[in-house]
Amino acid sequence: MKGKIFFLIFMIIWLVLIILNFLLPNKVFSEQENRYLAKIPKFAFEDLVSGKYSEELDTYINDHFVFRNFWLKLNSAIQLSTGKTENNGVYIGKDGYLFEKFEYTQEERQNLQIAMNTMDNFAAKTGLPTYFLLAPNSIYINQDKLPTHVEKVDQNAIIHEAYSACKNLKTIDVIPSLKENNSITQLYFKTDHHMTSEGAYLLYQAFCKTANVEPISLSEFRKETVSTDFLGTFDSKAQVPGQEQDKITVYKNKVNTNVIGEYDQEVYNSIFNSQYLEKKDKYSYFLNGNHAKVVIQTQVKNGKKLLVIKDSYAHIMAQFLCQNYEEVHFLDPRYYNLPLSDYCTENEIDETLFLYNVSNLVSDIGIRNVR
């Protein structure tokens, strides 16, 4: 009798959930996971036969299941309670650190080779001083925080593999500085794949040394904590109960707070957008999130223009890069599809910096649009 009652209660709950799935409006974007949710797939007979339609339909149902965030948290709690140190492709490390899985297979190696050829050809075509900074990820610099069973990949070797392929690029080695300072200050967010402002400053120093410009001392900035409750992309995937929150700090002075910023077609008088501090995607506070093109006009009257071809690691560096140039142009080739060599000519660019992190460069094919 008890079994029948339990079964009846279960079926009622399941029926209510199904009804709610049909009644409640679907969301387009998951702020918790910081990604767009799957759209209902269009039916095509060939997709049904191949199995593609059922896969896309299954993804759609999973993305829009009612109370999705609650079920994700519950599943994570169950998984971690069994002693697992990994959830949804994210390792649960020591001292509150989370790390996304990193693999370097033959496919990633081929992607890297194509990227290097693309960048080198671009530098040769423009004839401009062109710098290349490939930043390691937290999983390499903080590998002592990883669970003991995790196989460690030598990103230093990958970076030097990339640098050895450069003929027309001036490479920037940041690993010695990062390793030296990692025990002194937090260089990467614990819950996100990006670097902190302190880590970004070390990249800025290394770039200045190679580009033969004088870096602005941190003593000339006002350090400000803008958030104490940041949970980034790794947290969105892992959904660890009670995860330690990150702090976001920023370094401001009269140069980086007195700018004109053109973000695609919109213009703001800042490289910081405080509206994002009230959202899940707090990292978009820097440089207003992802855009195809951002142009920062500063009060530095030296006539110098820097083009940064980049991934989002460059966003938090904007606060420092604008200190030495009258204009800094940021282009993301994932979204900007016009010839970048023509852009250099039309905008009278003086120098170019390719700025990427290892994980992104070996997996993202957007850089192939550079020409």
C-alpha positions as CSV (number, residue, x, y, z in Angstrom):
1,M,0.0,0.0,0.0
2,K,2.8,2.4,0.9
3,G,4.5,1.6,-2.4
4,K,1.3,2.5,-4.3
5,I,1.0,5.8,-2.4
6,F,4.6,6.7,-3.1
7,F,4.2,5.9,-6.8
8,L,1.0,8.0,-6.9
9,I,2.7,11.0,-5.3
10,F,5.6,10.6,-7.7
11,M,3.4,10.6,-10.7
12,I,1.4,13.6,-9.5
13,I,4.6,15.6,-9.0
14,W,5.9,14.5,-12.4
15,L,2.6,15.4,-14.1
16,V,2.7,18.9,-12.4
17,L,6.3,19.4,-13.7
18,I,5.3,18.5,-17.2
19,I,2.3,20.8,-17.1
20,L,4.5,23.7,-15.8
21,N,7.0,23.0,-18.6
22,F,4.2,23.8,-21.1
23,L,2.7,26.7,-19.2
24,L,5.8,28.7,-18.2
25,P,7.5,30.8,-20.9
26,N,10.8,29.6,-22.1
27,K,13.9,31.6,-21.3
28,V,16.3,32.7,-24.0
29,F,19.4,33.3,-21.8
30,S,20.5,31.6,-18.6
31,E,22.1,34.2,-16.3
32,Q,23.1,31.5,-13.9
33,E,25.0,29.6,-16.5
34,N,25.9,32.7,-18.5
35,R,24.9,31.2,-21.9
36,Y,22.1,31.2,-24.4
37,L,19.7,28.3,-24.1
38,A,18.9,25.9,-26.9
39,K,16.1,26.8,-29.3
40,I,13.4,24.3,-30.3
41,P,14.8,22.5,-33.3
42,K,13.2,22.7,-36.7
43,F,12.0,19.4,-37.9
44,A,13.7,17.8,-41.0
45,F,13.3,14.2,-42.1
46,E,17.0,13.8,-42.7
47,D,17.8,15.1,-39.2
48,L,15.3,12.6,-37.8
49,V,16.9,9.7,-39.6
50,S,20.5,10.7,-38.6
51,G,19.5,11.2,-35.0
52,K,20.4,14.9,-35.0
53,Y,16.9,16.0,-34.4
54,S,16.4,13.8,-31.3
55,E,19.8,15.1,-29.9
56,E,18.8,18.7,-30.4
57,L,15.3,18.1,-29.0
58,D,16.9,16.4,-25.9
59,T,19.2,19.4,-25.5
60,Y,16.2,21.8,-25.8
61,I,14.2,19.9,-23.2
62,N,17.1,19.8,-20.8
63,D,17.8,23.5,-21.2
64,H,14.2,24.5,-20.5
65,F,13.1,22.0,-17.9
66,V,11.2,23.8,-15.1
67,F,13.3,24.8,-12.0
68,R,16.4,23.9,-14.0
69,N,18.8,25.7,-11.7
70,F,17.5,23.9,-8.7
71,W,18.0,20.5,-10.3
72,L,21.5,21.4,-11.4
73,K,22.4,22.4,-7.8
74,L,20.8,19.2,-6.4
75,N,22.6,17.0,-8.9
76,S,25.9,18.7,-8.1
77,A,25.4,18.3,-4.3
78,I,24.6,14.5,-4.9
79,Q,27.7,14.1,-7.1
80,L,30.1,15.8,-4.7
81,S,28.6,14.0,-1.6
82,T,30.0,10.8,-3.1
83,G,33.5,12.1,-2.9
84,K,33.8,13.2,-6.6
85,T,36.2,16.1,-7.3
86,E,34.8,16.9,-10.7
87,N,31.4,18.0,-12.0
88,N,30.3,18.9,-15.5
89,G,33.9,19.2,-16.7
90,V,35.1,21.3,-13.8
91,Y,37.6,20.1,-11.2
92,I,36.9,21.0,-7.6
93,G,40.4,22.1,-6.3
94,K,41.9,23.1,-3.0
95,D,41.3,26.5,-1.3
96,G,38.1,27.2,-3.2
97,Y,39.7,27.0,-6.7
98,L,37.8,25.6,-9.6
99,F,39.4,24.5,-12.9
100,E,38.0,23.6,-16.3
101,K,39.4,20.4,-17.9
102,F,42.2,21.1,-20.3
103,E,43.3,18.7,-23.0
104,Y,45.9,19.1,-25.8
105,T,45.0,16.6,-28.5
106,Q,46.1,16.4,-32.1
107,E,43.1,18.5,-33.0
108,E,44.1,21.3,-30.6
109,R,47.7,21.1,-31.9
110,Q,46.4,21.6,-35.5
111,N,44.3,24.5,-34.4
112,L,47.4,26.1,-32.8
113,Q,49.4,25.6,-35.9
114,I,46.7,27.3,-38.1
115,A,46.4,30.2,-35.6
116,M,50.2,30.7,-35.7
117,N,50.3,30.8,-39.5
118,T,47.4,33.2,-39.5
119,M,49.0,35.6,-37.1
120,D,52.4,35.4,-38.7
121,N,51.0,36.1,-42.1
122,F,49.0,39.0,-40.8
123,A,52.2,40.5,-39.3
124,A,54.1,40.1,-42.5
125,K,51.3,41.7,-44.5
126,T,50.9,44.8,-42.4
127,G,54.6,45.3,-41.7
128,L,53.7,46.7,-38.3
129,P,55.5,45.9,-35.0
130,T,53.3,43.0,-33.9
131,Y,53.5,41.4,-30.5
132,F,52.1,38.1,-29.3
133,L,51.2,37.3,-25.7
134,L,49.9,33.8,-25.0
135,A,48.8,33.6,-21.4
136,P,48.7,30.3,-19.4
137,N,45.5,29.4,-17.6
138,S,45.0,29.0,-13.9
139,I,45.0,25.2,-14.3
140,Y,48.8,25.5,-15.1
141,I,49.9,28.3,-12.8
142,N,47.8,26.9,-9.8
143,Q,48.3,23.2,-10.5
144,D,49.2,22.6,-6.9
145,K,45.5,23.3,-6.1
146,L,44.3,20.5,-8.4
147,P,42.9,17.2,-7.2
148,T,45.8,14.6,-7.0
149,H,44.4,12.3,-9.7
150,V,44.3,15.0,-12.5
151,E,46.8,14.6,-15.3
152,K,48.7,17.9,-15.7
153,V,49.3,19.3,-19.1
154,D,52.5,21.5,-19.6
155,Q,51.1,24.7,-21.0
156,N,54.6,26.2,-20.8
157,A,55.6,23.7,-23.5
158,I,52.6,24.6,-25.6
159,I,53.4,28.3,-25.4
160,H,57.0,27.7,-26.4
161,E,55.7,25.5,-29.2
162,A,53.6,28.4,-30.4
163,Y,56.4,30.9,-30.0
164,S,58.9,28.8,-31.9
165,A,56.6,29.0,-35.0
166,C,56.8,32.8,-35.0
167,K,58.8,34.5,-37.7
168,N,57.2,38.0,-37.8
169,L,55.9,38.2,-34.2
170,K,57.6,39.6,-31.1
171,T,56.7,37.1,-28.4
172,I,56.1,37.9,-24.8
173,D,57.0,35.3,-22.1
174,V,54.9,35.9,-19.0
175,I,55.2,32.6,-17.1
176,P,58.3,33.5,-15.0
177,S,56.6,36.6,-13.7
178,L,53.3,34.8,-13.0
179,K,55.1,32.0,-11.1
180,E,57.2,34.5,-9.1
181,N,54.1,36.5,-8.0
182,N,51.5,33.7,-7.7
183,S,52.3,33.1,-4.0
184,I,52.2,36.8,-3.2
185,T,48.8,37.7,-4.7
186,Q,45.8,36.1,-6.4
187,L,46.4,36.2,-10.1
188,Y,43.3,34.3,-11.3
189,F,39.8,34.2,-10.1
190,K,38.9,31.0,-8.3
191,T,35.5,30.6,-9.9
192,D,36.2,32.0,-13.4
193,H,38.6,31.4,-16.3
194,H,39.9,35.0,-16.4
195,M,42.7,36.7,-14.6
196,T,42.3,39.2,-11.8
197,S,43.5,42.8,-12.2
198,E,46.7,41.9,-10.4
199,G,47.4,39.1,-12.9
200,A,46.5,41.4,-15.8
201,Y,49.0,44.0,-14.5
202,L,51.8,41.5,-14.8
203,L,50.8,40.9,-18.4
204,Y,50.8,44.6,-19.0
205,Q,54.3,44.9,-17.5
206,A,55.6,42.2,-19.8
207,F,54.0,43.8,-22.8
208,C,55.5,47.2,-22.0
209,K,59.0,45.6,-21.6
210,T,58.8,44.0,-25.1
211,A,57.2,47.0,-26.7
212,N,59.8,49.4,-25.2
213,V,57.2,51.6,-23.4
214,E,57.3,52.7,-19.7
215,P,54.6,50.8,-17.6
216,I,52.6,52.9,-15.2
217,S,53.4,52.0,-11.6
218,L,50.6,50.6,-9.5
219,S,51.3,53.4,-7.0
220,E,49.7,55.8,-9.6
221,F,46.4,54.0,-9.4
222,R,43.6,54.0,-6.8
223,K,42.7,50.4,-6.0
224,E,39.0,49.8,-5.6
225,T,37.0,46.7,-4.8
226,V,33.8,46.7,-6.9
227,S,32.4,43.3,-6.0
228,T,32.8,40.7,-3.3
229,D,30.3,38.2,-4.6
230,F,31.5,37.2,-8.0
231,L,30.8,33.7,-9.2
232,G,32.2,33.1,-12.7
233,T,32.0,30.6,-15.5
234,F,33.5,27.7,-13.7
235,D,30.9,28.0,-10.9
236,S,28.1,28.2,-13.5
237,K,29.2,24.8,-14.8
238,A,30.1,23.1,-11.5
239,Q,27.3,24.5,-9.4
240,V,29.2,23.7,-6.2
241,P,27.1,24.3,-3.1
242,G,28.6,26.9,-0.7
243,Q,31.3,27.9,-3.3
244,E,33.6,30.6,-2.0
245,Q,32.9,33.9,-3.9
246,D,35.5,35.9,-5.7
247,K,36.4,39.6,-5.1
248,I,36.8,41.9,-8.1
249,T,39.3,44.7,-7.8
250,V,40.1,47.5,-10.3
251,Y,42.8,50.1,-10.6
252,K,41.7,53.5,-11.6
253,N,43.3,56.9,-12.3
254,K,42.6,60.0,-14.3
255,V,43.6,58.2,-17.6
256,N,41.4,55.2,-17.5
257,T,38.4,57.1,-16.0
258,N,38.5,59.9,-18.6
259,V,38.0,58.2,-21.9
260,I,35.6,58.0,-24.8
261,G,34.7,54.4,-25.6
262,E,33.0,53.3,-28.8
263,Y,31.5,49.8,-28.3
264,D,30.4,48.7,-31.8
265,Q,27.7,51.4,-32.4
266,E,27.3,52.6,-28.8
267,V,29.4,55.3,-27.1
268,Y,30.2,55.5,-23.3
269,N,32.5,57.7,-21.3
270,S,34.0,54.7,-19.5
271,I,35.8,51.4,-19.9
272,F,33.9,50.2,-16.8
273,N,30.2,49.3,-16.8
274,S,28.9,49.1,-13.2
275,Q,25.5,47.8,-14.4
276,Y,27.1,44.3,-14.8
277,L,28.0,44.3,-11.1
278,E,24.3,43.6,-10.4
279,K,24.2,40.6,-12.7
280,K,25.7,37.2,-12.8
281,D,28.2,38.1,-15.6
282,K,30.2,40.5,-13.5
283,Y,33.3,40.2,-15.6
284,S,31.6,42.2,-18.3
285,Y,32.2,45.2,-16.0
286,F,35.4,45.4,-17.9
287,L,35.1,46.8,-21.4
288,N,31.3,46.2,-21.4
289,G,31.5,42.5,-22.3
290,N,32.0,41.0,-25.7
291,H,32.0,43.2,-28.8
292,A,33.3,42.9,-32.3
293,K,35.0,46.3,-32.1
294,V,35.8,48.6,-29.2
295,V,37.8,51.9,-29.7
296,I,39.1,53.7,-26.6
297,Q,40.2,57.3,-27.0
298,T,42.3,58.5,-24.1
299,Q,43.7,61.7,-22.8
300,V,47.3,60.5,-23.6
301,K,48.3,62.9,-26.4
302,N,51.1,61.0,-28.0
303,G,49.5,60.1,-31.3
304,K,50.1,56.4,-30.8
305,K,47.5,53.8,-31.7
306,L,47.5,50.2,-30.6
307,L,45.4,47.4,-32.1
308,V,44.6,44.5,-29.8
309,I,43.4,41.3,-31.5
310,K,42.1,39.3,-28.6
311,D,39.9,37.1,-26.6
312,S,38.3,38.2,-23.3
313,Y,41.6,38.1,-21.4
314,A,42.2,41.5,-22.8
315,H,39.1,43.1,-21.3
316,I,40.6,43.4,-17.8
317,M,43.9,44.6,-19.2
318,A,42.2,47.6,-20.8
319,Q,42.5,49.6,-17.6
320,F,46.3,49.4,-18.0
321,L,46.8,49.3,-21.8
322,C,45.1,52.7,-22.3
323,Q,47.8,54.3,-20.1
324,N,50.4,54.5,-22.9
325,Y,48.4,55.1,-26.1
326,E,46.1,57.8,-27.4
327,E,43.9,55.2,-28.9
328,V,43.5,51.5,-28.2
329,H,41.4,49.4,-30.6
330,F,40.1,46.0,-29.5
331,L,38.9,43.6,-32.2
332,D,37.5,40.2,-31.6
333,P,37.8,38.1,-34.8
334,R,35.0,35.8,-33.6
335,Y,32.6,38.7,-34.4
336,Y,34.6,41.0,-36.6
337,N,34.8,39.6,-40.1
338,L,36.3,42.4,-42.2
339,P,40.0,42.3,-43.3
340,L,42.0,43.5,-40.2
341,S,45.0,44.5,-42.4
342,D,42.7,47.0,-44.1
343,Y,41.5,48.2,-40.7
344,C,45.1,48.9,-39.7
345,T,45.6,51.0,-42.8
346,E,42.3,52.9,-42.5
347,N,42.8,53.7,-38.8
348,E,46.5,54.4,-39.0
349,I,47.4,51.8,-36.5
350,D,51.0,51.9,-35.2
351,E,51.4,48.6,-33.3
352,T,49.4,45.4,-33.0
353,L,49.1,43.0,-30.0
354,F,47.7,39.5,-30.3
355,L,46.5,38.7,-26.8
356,Y,45.0,35.2,-26.0
357,N,44.9,32.6,-23.3
358,V,46.1,29.0,-24.1
359,S,42.8,27.2,-23.6
360,N,41.0,29.6,-26.0
361,L,43.6,29.7,-28.7
362,V,43.8,26.0,-29.1
363,S,40.0,25.5,-29.3
364,D,38.5,28.7,-30.8
365,I,38.7,28.9,-34.6
366,G,37.6,32.5,-34.7
367,I,41.2,33.7,-35.2
368,R,41.2,32.2,-38.6
369,N,39.1,35.2,-39.7
370,V,42.3,37.4,-39.3
371,R,43.6,38.5,-42.7
